[in-house]
Amino acid sequence: MGKASRDKRDIYYRKAKEEGWRARSAFKLLQIDEEFNIFEGVKRVVDLCAAPGSWSQVLSRKLYLPAKLSPDPKDADLPLIVAIDLQPMAPIEGVIQVQGDITNARTAEVVIRHFDGCKADLVVCDGAPDVTGLHDMDEFVQSQLILAGLTIVSHILKRGGKFIAKIFRGKDTSLLYYQLKLFFTEVTFAKPKSSRNSSIEAFAVCENYSPPEGFNEKDLHRLLEKIGSPSSADDLDCSSGWLEGPNKVYIPFLACGDLSGYDSDRSYPLPKAADGSYKSLDPVQPPIAPPYKRALDMKKASSHGVQGLEKLSLDP
Ligand SMILES: C[S@@+](CC[C@H](N)C(=O)[O-])C[C@H]1O[C@@H](n2cnc3c(N)ncnc32)[C@H](O)[C@@H]1O
C-alpha cells in the first residue's frame, strides 16, 4: 500500500502527520477528553505503554506546555508526566521516560519513586500486546496489561482520580466492568470516533477512584478473583448481583468525539495542491527501536545473501 493510499483511506493517520502527532492514537485521547474532561485539574499523570508517544504529546501539549508558557512559571507548579514503555521513545518536552515492563513490580516501583510520596490525578494506559488475531487470546493478554495498570493505580492514584485504559471488547467485558467498578464509582466504556468500528478496541473511562474500605494493595488480585466467582458477589459491594440473568446490568457505553466529524472507517479524497498533485507527509516520529526492526534487518540481510543472515541470529 502506497503512502498516499493510506492517507486517503485513513484520515486520522493523515491528520496526525499534519498536526505533528506521532501516532493517530492522539485523537482517541483528545476525543475521550472532549466527552469526559479528563484533564481538568490534573497536575500529575502516568502514561502507561506510551511509545511512540502520541498520548504523551497530548499530555505535554494540554498540561505541561500551557503551564510552562504561563507568565510566571514556577518549577514546583509544572505538571509531572511520567511515561513508561517496553520500547524507548524520542524525548517529549515535560515528559519523564521510564523504559520497562508495566507487569514487572520493579517498573511500578520506579514510577512510584518519581512521584516522591505524592499521588497521581490521572493514569492512562493504551497498552496493546502484539495482536495475534485470536480474539480470546488477545483479550486475555490485553486484560493482563489492564491488571498491571490497575496495580500501579492502586499504589499511586489519589482518591477521586481517573484511570483510562484500552480494553478489547469480548465475552469477559462484563467481568472487567465489575472489577473496575469495585474501585471507581463511575465506569464507562467509550469508543472514540477515531477508533475504527471494525476494531474490538474501546476504552474504559474510570472516574472517582474509591477503593473499598480498608483496601490493602496486596489484596488486589484476591479481590479481583473474588468478583469472578458468583458465590462471593454478595459480600462485595457490586451493585448488580451477578453478570448474567435478570439482574444483569448493562454496561454504560458511549461513542465519543465529534460524531459529525471524520469517520475512521471511510476513505476521504486527498487535498490537492494547485498543480493537482498530492504530497504525502513523512511520519512525525517513527518508533526509534520498534520490535519489528530486527525482522526488517533480517529480511534486508537475506536479500544480500546468507552471510548477512548469520550475523543476525534470533537470540537477543
Ligand atoms: C498502541 S501502542 C501505544 C501508543 C501510544 N499510546 C501512543 O499514543 O503513541 C502500545 C504500546 O504498548 C507497549 N507495551 C505492550 N506491553 C507492554 C508492557 N508489558 N510494558 C510496557 N509497555 C508495553 C508496546 O511497546 C507499545 O508501544
The ligand as an SDF file (V2000), in Angstrom:
LIG
                    3D

 27 29  0  0  0  0  0  0  0  0999 V2000
   -0.7260    1.0850   20.8450 C   0  0  0  0  0  0  0  0  0  0  0  0
    0.9040    1.3200   21.4460 S   0  0  0  0  0  0  0  0  0  0  0  0
    0.7340    2.7560   22.4320 C   0  0  0  0  0  0  0  0  0  0  0  0
    0.5800    4.0010   21.6130 C   0  0  0  0  0  0  0  0  0  0  0  0
    0.7600    5.2490   22.4420 C   0  0  0  0  0  0  0  0  0  0  0  0
   -0.3180    5.4400   23.3940 N   0  0  0  0  0  0  0  0  0  0  0  0
    0.8310    6.4550   21.5560 C   0  0  0  0  0  0  0  0  0  0  0  0
   -0.1190    7.2250   21.5660 O   0  0  0  0  0  0  0  0  0  0  0  0
    1.8450    6.6310   20.8750 O   0  0  0  0  0  0  0  0  0  0  0  0
    1.0520    0.0480   22.5980 C   0  0  0  0  0  0  0  0  0  0  0  0
    2.3450    0.0720   23.3790 C   0  0  0  0  0  0  0  0  0  0  0  0
    2.2240   -0.8600   24.4440 O   0  0  0  0  0  0  0  0  0  0  0  0
    3.5390   -1.2230   24.7740 C   0  0  0  0  0  0  0  0  0  0  0  0
    3.5250   -2.3770   25.6750 N   0  0  0  0  0  0  0  0  0  0  0  0
    2.9620   -3.5930   25.4500 C   0  0  0  0  0  0  0  0  0  0  0  0
    3.1660   -4.3960   26.5180 N   0  0  0  0  0  0  0  0  0  0  0  0
    3.8580   -3.6570   27.4430 C   0  0  0  0  0  0  0  0  0  0  0  0
    4.3610   -3.9290   28.7500 C   0  0  0  0  0  0  0  0  0  0  0  0
    4.1900   -5.1200   29.3150 N   0  0  0  0  0  0  0  0  0  0  0  0
    5.0220   -2.9460   29.4120 N   0  0  0  0  0  0  0  0  0  0  0  0
    5.2030   -1.7330   28.8340 C   0  0  0  0  0  0  0  0  0  0  0  0
    4.7460   -1.4150   27.6030 N   0  0  0  0  0  0  0  0  0  0  0  0
    4.0860   -2.3690   26.9110 C   0  0  0  0  0  0  0  0  0  0  0  0
    4.1560   -1.5120   23.4190 C   0  0  0  0  0  0  0  0  0  0  0  0
    5.5720   -1.4810   23.4970 O   0  0  0  0  0  0  0  0  0  0  0  0
    3.5640   -0.3750   22.5740 C   0  0  0  0  0  0  0  0  0  0  0  0
    4.4750    0.6910   22.4730 O   0  0  0  0  0  0  0  0  0  0  0  0
  1  2  1  0
  2  3  1  0
  2 10  1  0
  3  4  1  0
  4  5  1  0
  5  6  1  0
  5  7  1  0
  7  8  2  0
  7  9  1  0
 10 11  1  0
 11 12  1  0
 11 26  1  0
 12 13  1  0
 13 14  1  0
 13 24  1  0
 14 15  1  0
 14 23  1  0
 15 16  2  0
 16 17  1  0
 17 18  1  0
 17 23  2  0
 18 19  1  0
 18 20  2  0
 20 21  1  0
 21 22  2  0
 22 23  1  0
 24 25  1  0
 24 26  1  0
 26 27  1  0
M  CHG  2   2   1   9  -1
M  END
$$$$
